[in-house]
Amino acid sequence: MALSPLVMGIVNVTPDSFYPATRTRAGDAGITRGRELFDVGCDVVDVGGESTRPGADPVGLDEELARVLPVIRELALLGPVSVDTKKEEVARAAVHAGATIINDVSSTLLDVAAQLDVGYVAMHAQGDSKTMQLNPTYEDVVEEVSAFLGDVAARARSLGVRPLWIDPGIGFGKTVEHNLALLAHCRELVDLAQGYGAGVLVGTSRKRFLARLGAHELGVDERLEGSIATEAWAMLEGVSMVRVHDAVAAVQLRELLVRPVEEVVS
């Protein structure tokens, strides 16, 4: 496993993101949450102004800019900030405001990251927010997602994008079985990424597939244990970063997993 997998905490400056506990409708609330995330040990704070949950409505450019820029300006003074967006204009403005990573669920902003000389997260998704969970279909989900991400990583390397992470897009156009298959093959994704000088980011936190693994379906408030279990698996398999809602638990998890490894190799 990576000796120091990063923890990316989430700030959703939105009224409709799927986990209500992390919604911050106003800029001041988003800044406060971001400060708390850095205080508890997050390495990166991810700021988004448009929900990408299944069924979410798109947000206009001006509204998204108004939501994220004040938060990014303040939080960038405290530590590394990523902007979670699909819009080029938002990505450029966010970097100007201090963001150092573009977290792109659409994997369409690679050239922008190269031009601005910032880090980049390329994620796989099938369909958009309105359609992605209607009938996700693959012949071989691991092979198809790996091929897509390998292509993005190759293009990123040719453009000199650093740092770079690839994200299999858990929950983005995937069934429960697809998500579990991708998690089971984390090590292969890590090996793929390393071939391009990249890392793997995994985001399982509170997602709906975790609700369907037990005897009855769990609400979003009941998915902490599944989140931590899958984050532990991802860390042990060598991913470089996990994106989380429950930052305190994730940071504690990393310390429990990583410290024994560091003691052995030191």
C-alpha positions as CSV (number, residue, x, y, z in Angstrom):
1,M,0.0,0.0,0.0
2,A,1.0,3.6,-0.4
3,L,2.7,4.7,2.8
4,S,0.7,8.0,3.0
5,P,-2.6,7.8,1.2
6,L,-4.1,11.2,1.1
7,V,-7.5,12.1,2.6
8,M,-9.6,14.4,0.5
9,G,-12.4,16.0,2.6
10,I,-15.6,17.2,0.9
11,V,-17.2,20.7,0.9
12,N,-20.4,20.8,-1.1
13,V,-21.6,24.4,-1.5
14,T,-24.9,23.0,-2.7
15,P,-28.5,22.5,-1.5
16,D,-28.9,19.1,-3.1
17,S,-25.9,16.9,-2.7
18,F,-26.8,13.4,-1.6
19,Y,-25.5,13.5,1.9
20,P,-27.2,16.4,3.8
21,A,-24.6,16.6,6.6
22,T,-22.0,18.0,4.2
23,R,-24.3,20.5,2.3
24,T,-23.2,24.1,2.9
25,R,-25.6,26.5,1.2
26,A,-23.7,29.7,2.1
27,G,-20.0,30.6,1.5
28,D,-19.3,31.2,5.2
29,A,-20.6,27.8,6.1
30,G,-18.4,26.2,3.4
31,I,-15.3,28.1,4.7
32,T,-16.1,26.9,8.2
33,R,-16.4,23.3,7.1
34,G,-13.2,23.5,5.0
35,R,-11.3,24.8,8.0
36,E,-12.6,22.0,10.1
37,L,-11.5,19.4,7.5
38,F,-8.0,20.8,7.5
39,D,-8.0,20.9,11.3
40,V,-8.8,17.2,11.6
41,G,-6.0,16.2,9.2
42,C,-7.4,16.2,5.7
43,D,-4.6,16.7,3.1
44,V,-6.9,18.2,0.4
45,V,-10.3,19.9,0.6
46,D,-12.5,19.4,-2.4
47,V,-15.0,22.2,-3.1
48,G,-17.9,21.7,-5.4
49,G,-20.9,23.9,-6.4
50,E,-22.9,21.5,-8.5
51,S,-24.2,18.1,-7.3
52,T,-23.3,15.1,-9.4
53,R,-25.6,12.7,-7.6
54,P,-27.9,10.6,-9.7
55,G,-30.8,12.7,-11.0
56,A,-29.3,16.0,-10.0
57,D,-30.2,19.1,-12.0
58,P,-27.4,21.1,-13.7
59,V,-26.3,24.4,-12.2
60,G,-25.7,27.6,-14.3
61,L,-22.2,28.9,-14.7
62,D,-22.7,32.1,-12.8
63,E,-24.3,30.3,-9.9
64,E,-21.6,27.7,-9.7
65,L,-18.9,30.4,-9.7
66,A,-20.7,32.4,-7.0
67,R,-20.9,29.3,-4.8
68,V,-17.3,28.0,-5.0
69,L,-15.0,31.0,-5.6
70,P,-15.3,32.7,-2.1
71,V,-14.8,29.4,-0.4
72,I,-11.8,28.4,-2.5
73,R,-10.1,31.9,-1.9
74,E,-10.2,31.5,1.8
75,L,-9.4,27.8,2.1
76,A,-6.5,28.0,-0.3
77,L,-4.8,30.1,2.4
78,L,-4.9,27.0,4.7
79,G,-3.9,24.1,2.4
80,P,-4.3,22.4,-0.9
81,V,-7.8,22.8,-2.5
82,S,-9.3,21.0,-5.4
83,V,-12.3,22.2,-7.4
84,D,-15.0,19.6,-8.3
85,T,-16.4,20.8,-11.6
86,K,-17.1,19.8,-15.2
87,K,-17.0,23.4,-16.5
88,E,-13.8,24.9,-18.0
89,E,-14.7,28.4,-16.9
90,V,-15.2,27.3,-13.3
91,A,-11.9,25.3,-13.4
92,R,-10.0,28.3,-14.7
93,A,-11.5,30.7,-12.2
94,A,-11.0,28.3,-9.3
95,V,-7.3,27.9,-10.1
96,H,-7.0,31.7,-10.3
97,A,-8.6,31.8,-6.9
98,G,-6.1,29.3,-5.4
99,A,-7.2,25.8,-6.3
100,T,-4.3,23.5,-7.2
101,I,-6.2,20.4,-8.4
102,I,-9.1,20.1,-10.9
103,N,-11.3,17.2,-9.9
104,D,-13.2,16.4,-13.1
105,V,-16.0,13.8,-13.1
106,S,-16.3,14.3,-16.9
107,S,-12.6,13.8,-17.7
108,T,-12.8,16.6,-20.3
109,L,-10.6,19.2,-18.7
110,L,-7.2,17.5,-19.1
111,D,-5.9,20.2,-21.5
112,V,-7.0,22.9,-19.0
113,A,-5.0,21.3,-16.2
114,A,-2.0,21.1,-18.5
115,Q,-2.3,24.7,-19.5
116,L,-2.7,25.9,-15.9
117,D,0.0,23.5,-14.5
118,V,-2.1,22.1,-11.8
119,G,-3.0,18.6,-10.6
120,Y,-5.8,16.7,-12.1
121,V,-8.2,13.9,-11.2
122,A,-9.7,12.1,-14.2
123,M,-12.8,10.0,-13.4
124,H,-14.7,7.4,-15.3
125,A,-18.5,7.8,-15.6
126,Q,-21.1,6.3,-17.9
127,G,-23.7,8.8,-18.8
128,D,-24.5,12.1,-17.0
129,S,-26.2,12.8,-13.7
130,K,-29.7,12.4,-15.2
131,T,-29.1,9.1,-16.9
132,M,-26.1,7.3,-15.4
133,Q,-28.0,5.0,-13.0
134,L,-31.0,4.2,-15.3
135,N,-29.4,1.1,-16.9
136,P,-25.6,1.0,-16.6
137,T,-24.2,-1.8,-18.9
138,Y,-20.8,-3.2,-19.5
139,E,-19.3,-6.3,-21.2
140,D,-16.5,-6.2,-18.7
141,V,-16.6,-3.2,-16.3
142,V,-13.0,-3.6,-15.1
143,E,-11.6,-3.9,-18.6
144,E,-13.6,-1.0,-20.0
145,V,-13.0,1.4,-17.1
146,S,-9.3,0.5,-17.1
147,A,-9.0,1.1,-20.8
148,F,-10.7,4.5,-20.5
149,L,-8.5,5.6,-17.6
150,G,-5.4,4.3,-19.2
151,D,-6.1,6.4,-22.3
152,V,-6.6,9.5,-20.1
153,A,-3.4,8.8,-18.2
154,A,-1.4,8.4,-21.4
155,R,-2.6,11.7,-22.7
156,A,-1.9,13.4,-19.4
157,R,1.6,12.1,-19.4
158,S,2.2,13.4,-22.9
159,L,1.0,16.8,-21.8
160,G,3.1,16.8,-18.6
161,V,0.2,16.9,-16.2
162,R,1.4,16.4,-12.6
163,P,0.2,15.3,-10.1
164,L,-2.3,13.0,-11.7
165,W,-4.9,10.6,-10.2
166,I,-7.3,8.3,-12.0
167,D,-10.7,7.5,-10.4
168,P,-12.8,4.5,-11.4
169,G,-16.0,6.5,-10.6
170,I,-17.7,4.3,-8.0
171,G,-21.4,4.9,-8.3
172,F,-21.2,6.9,-11.5
173,G,-23.0,4.7,-14.0
174,K,-22.4,1.4,-12.2
175,T,-24.5,-1.2,-10.5
176,V,-23.7,-2.6,-7.1
177,E,-21.9,-5.5,-8.9
178,H,-19.9,-3.2,-11.1
179,N,-18.8,-1.2,-8.1
180,L,-17.7,-4.3,-6.2
181,A,-15.8,-5.6,-9.2
182,L,-13.9,-2.3,-9.5
183,L,-13.0,-2.4,-5.8
184,A,-11.9,-6.0,-6.0
185,H,-9.5,-5.0,-8.8
186,C,-8.1,-1.9,-7.1
187,R,-4.6,-3.3,-7.2
188,E,-4.8,-3.6,-11.0
189,L,-5.9,0.0,-11.2
190,V,-3.0,1.0,-9.0
191,D,-0.6,-0.9,-11.2
192,L,-2.1,0.8,-14.3
193,A,-1.8,4.3,-12.8
194,Q,1.8,3.7,-11.6
195,G,2.8,2.9,-15.2
196,Y,1.9,6.5,-16.0
197,G,3.4,8.1,-12.9
198,A,-0.1,8.6,-11.5
199,G,-2.1,7.5,-8.5
200,V,-5.6,6.2,-7.9
201,L,-8.3,8.1,-6.1
202,V,-11.3,6.2,-4.8
203,G,-14.6,7.7,-3.5
204,T,-17.0,5.2,-1.9
205,S,-18.1,7.4,1.0
206,R,-21.8,7.1,1.9
207,K,-22.7,6.0,-1.6
208,R,-25.9,4.1,-2.4
209,F,-24.3,0.8,-3.3
210,L,-23.3,0.4,0.3
211,A,-26.9,0.5,1.3
212,R,-27.6,-2.8,-0.5
213,L,-25.0,-5.1,0.9
214,G,-26.8,-6.2,4.0
215,A,-30.2,-7.7,4.9
216,H,-32.0,-4.4,4.5
217,E,-31.4,-1.2,2.6
218,L,-29.6,1.4,4.6
219,G,-30.2,5.1,4.6
220,V,-27.4,7.5,3.9
221,D,-27.0,8.2,7.6
222,E,-26.4,4.4,8.2
223,R,-23.5,3.9,5.8
224,L,-20.5,5.0,7.9
225,E,-19.3,1.4,8.5
226,G,-19.5,0.5,4.9
227,S,-17.6,3.7,4.0
228,I,-14.8,3.0,6.4
229,A,-14.6,-0.7,5.4
230,T,-14.2,0.1,1.7
231,E,-11.8,3.0,2.3
232,A,-9.7,0.6,4.4
233,W,-9.7,-1.9,1.5
234,A,-8.7,0.8,-1.0
235,M,-5.8,2.0,1.2
236,L,-4.5,-1.5,1.8
237,E,-4.7,-2.1,-2.0
238,G,-2.4,0.9,-2.6
239,V,-4.7,3.8,-3.7
240,S,-3.1,7.2,-3.3
241,M,-6.2,9.1,-2.1
242,V,-9.7,8.6,-0.7
243,R,-12.4,11.2,-1.0
244,V,-14.6,11.2,2.2
245,H,-17.5,12.8,4.0
246,D,-16.4,11.5,7.4
247,A,-13.0,13.0,7.7
248,V,-12.2,12.3,11.3
249,A,-12.9,8.6,10.9
250,A,-10.9,8.4,7.6
251,V,-7.9,10.2,9.1
252,Q,-7.9,7.9,12.1
253,L,-8.2,4.9,9.8
254,R,-5.2,6.0,7.8
255,E,-3.2,6.4,11.0
256,L,-4.1,2.9,12.2
257,L,-3.2,1.3,8.8
258,V,-0.2,3.3,7.9
259,R,1.8,3.7,11.1
260,P,2.5,0.0,11.5
261,V,3.7,-0.2,7.9
262,E,6.0,2.8,8.4
263,E,7.4,1.3,11.6
264,V,8.3,-1.9,9.8
265,V,10.0,-0.2,6.8
266,S,11.8,2.6,8.8
